[in-house]
Amino acid sequence: MPDRNLIDALPRDLWWFRKNVPCLDACPVKTDAGRYVQLVAEGRLAEAYRVARSPNPIASICGRACGAPCEDACRRGKIDAPVTIRALKRFLTEQFGPEALSARGIRDMIAGPSGGGSVTPGHLDILGVRPDAAASRRKVAVVGAGPAGLACAHDLAVMGYSVTVFEAMPHAGGMLRYGIPAYRLPRDVIDCQVGEIEALGVEFRYSTPLRPGFGVQELKEQGYEAIFLGVGASRGRAVPIEGVETDGVIKAIDYLLNIHRGFRVPLGGKVVVIGGGLVAIDAARTAVRTLLPGLVMSQEEEQSVAAGTMRVALDAAREAARRGALEVTVASLESEPEMPAMKSAQGREELDIARDEGVTFLPGWGPKRVLSRDGHAIGIELVKCVKVFDDAGRFRPQFDENDRRVVDADGVILAIGQAPDLSFIKPEDGVAITPAGTLKIDPITLQTGIAGVFAGGDAAFPPSLLITCAQHGKVAARGIDAYLRGKPLGQPRMHVTIEELPTDTYTMVDRYEQKRREVPLVPLSRRTGITEVESALSPSDAREQAERCLYCHIHPIYNGSACILCNRCVDICPEHCLHFAPAGEIADQERLAGVMTDAPTRSVFLYDEAKCIRCGLCAIRCPTSAITMERFQFEETAV
């Protein structure tokens, strides 16, 4: 048989089943989003909250402001639109989280029903109190109360360490508070989340920045046995164009920091925001290649970095519009389909919301020079960008110098990237800084070149999603724990529990394949001041949205010894994802030999996971029970 007719098919191992729950695999902290969505659909809300909260110390914050990579990965999104996972997390935290009137303590939550969600080493179930940590209350310093610092402090406190958080600003949250507008993330939600961490015994010292006279060495002298540096990226990057120092030109980070600290930043009635994430990608490539030699950043990682920077541009534009600007324009080098925000479901919705609020977009244009009169900006000249990357994929924009346009502007906001402020690092500290201006770390433990000093978040990685920064904090907490106990980090080991579901009662919710994605939004006429743009799901709407889940934890499992090759499963499958074929048509015969016994005539059962909607009709119709519907639950531990 010619090679072009061979079928590409591979046997599956247990890790394949784990990765085939795409929302779980995409979440940086490995929240089993699919499972808590399923529990909402079943009306088991307290258990659903436990599944959502167990791996995520900032679950309430993420319910409002997470970039939701789980939604981008959601298999339902490949069919029509992803499940509203973030909105469902908010629905749960508003009932059971620290912001709820009936909030439950973390210890009480752990003691409750588990809900059957998958578990990884960073989950509350696994962390536990370390006897040696609790007995001596060993001291750890966490620098920065942003998402990375909060997550690190939380996990260390759960493990029994005595944690002190040093924060430069008057309140906790970092860029969660001073960068994300209140209409996306209410400040009381941040306060409640921080209060929950304080209740674990974590001490917060505000208005206490590290500086040359009070840095790493001074913390060690105060008796802290380990230090986590999560200082974030609070400095905006400049763009080398004519007129950039003109009055009326401001970096997006500076603009948002000042606005959210209560200061007035007058920009006039016409504002242009320059941004799109391309400098962030360039910095990310440099930083990652420096941090992890030989590692190439994946396209998905680049998109998440770019989307994070584009979110800053959107926040700045929408904030300017709310502060009285009559015309707000966002100019980015990319064409609209290439815009970083278009790479994620949340980003696309943010773009639509921004448009609804009056923001205009000019994709495919780069800044040439700022025009001024009497020392103040009056406009910006843009040049057409015809190509952003070269053929090798490197950031190397090309422009048509003959195609220019001028946009009137009283103020220009530059949202082209962020960098950490590491001025507190002294040469004698011995902490290395990469050419990209970030802290150099070990990629596994997140330890710097100095024993006991760890780093994460935007201070050590390219600017990214807040949930990714929280992951850095959790990884660093495990690294610190291993360091203080004098033990290496364990290697991951997977345990899988498989439950066979009764075929005679197996069913999906009626009309689940016809339900549509709905994100509740406050009407445009009511979006004033700090009014939240998104509103909470009602119990009935939450259940309706949760019922859209395709239950990726469940798989039709085939038992070849019971099969009579009647083909009924293939005939009834509505998505045409099942197929029988002669074994000789499979391309990789070596892999096939490892899972099939020799027989005069051999056939294989082919299953296309991407198309399956878990209707169970194949198992229901099978006359010999050769196909069963089975649920997989994963427990990943470090040994």
C-alpha angles and dihedrals in degrees: 000000000000115000092240089069096052119112122234107225133148132195113244128238128198093267088057090058090049094050090045090073089080099187091054093046094048096051110096092216091039099243109180091231094167091056096051090046089053091049090053088053088052092049094245095131102160090053090046091055091051091054091048096045103038097080097028122069091187099043094135091053092046090052087068109027111019117128085226104219084177089069092051089054096042111125091216086065090062088060103039118320133337124263113267092251097159093049090050090052089054090048089056098043092050088060102036108012128096091272091059123096089232095046115165124217118248093247091052091049092052090051092054129088111302098221091220097270122159117264134215131180093272095058121110089241090062102036099066125158115300108225093216092049094049095044096057100023089224111208124243126179120213115194113206130026097222123116094288094048094044092050093047093048092047096052094043090050091050088052089054104257125140104244130192120187118207112203126184095206128068092251138032126260105070109209089353087073103025100036108033112069118243092241087068099035119021113218094229089062090057090048092051092049091050090047089056090055091046089054087063088064100265114149119217121204110192130198087026108123124176111249137167091279095044113038144113097320093048091052090052090050089055090062102262107148094195134022131202116201110206099153095146129212107292099156122086121221122241127230117224101232133126114275097018090132092055119122110264094040114109137165115249094237092052090047094051094042091054095044093050092047089058100257123136116243107186111201101162130237099303120055131177120197117203113203149104109152101262096122087049090056091048092051090044093056092049094046097045093047089051094046098042111029112213094015118121118202111243122238090248092054091049090051092050091051091048092046090053091056093044088054088060089054091049092048091050092048095047092045090052090051091051091048093062106274109148097205124030121180129183115205119191134174094233127081112248096264089049096049110121092232090060090063095075136049091233092049093052090051090048090053092051091048091049091051090050089054092055104266115145122211127213106188119188098033130112130197117262104171142335114245117218144181123199090353096306129105116257099167148334129245114223129197125208115257109213098177132014104189131033123236091274091056095252120142102258112139119204122206138200100228090193092061109071137147136188122223117196111237136171089189136024123202117199112210100168102126146314137245134192124252104236097164089124091067111102124196090243090058088072093216109145123224122206124231087257090062097252131119115271112234144171106263094221105043098018088229117150121225088278118081112249096013115109133176140193145148121057091332090070105021136042113280106281146159117313091241089055089053089050088053089055089054092050093048090049090050090057090046091051092048091051091047094050092047092046093236130122121244110268125243117251117262124187127218117184128198114200123197121192110219118218107258095208092061101030113122142144123228115283112268092359090145091057099051115111133219113258126181111189111234130185110244113265092243091061098048100107133138111337096342109142113250093211121053129204123273116248116236091256094047091046091054091046091054094043090054088065090073114117094213098236089183089072122075136178104243119205125215107196094192091064097043120108094187093241090147093220092130091054093047095051099042105114093201097045092234097137126077140162120217137170110267090236090068093064112104098215103055093166092061090043092054089059094063104031131068121226115268135159090247120024131185133179133220110228122202124187103206094189092065100041116111095186094242090146094218091130092059094040093053098042107110095204102039089245087143121054132176110237132183120219124208119186130209114187116191134175113237 
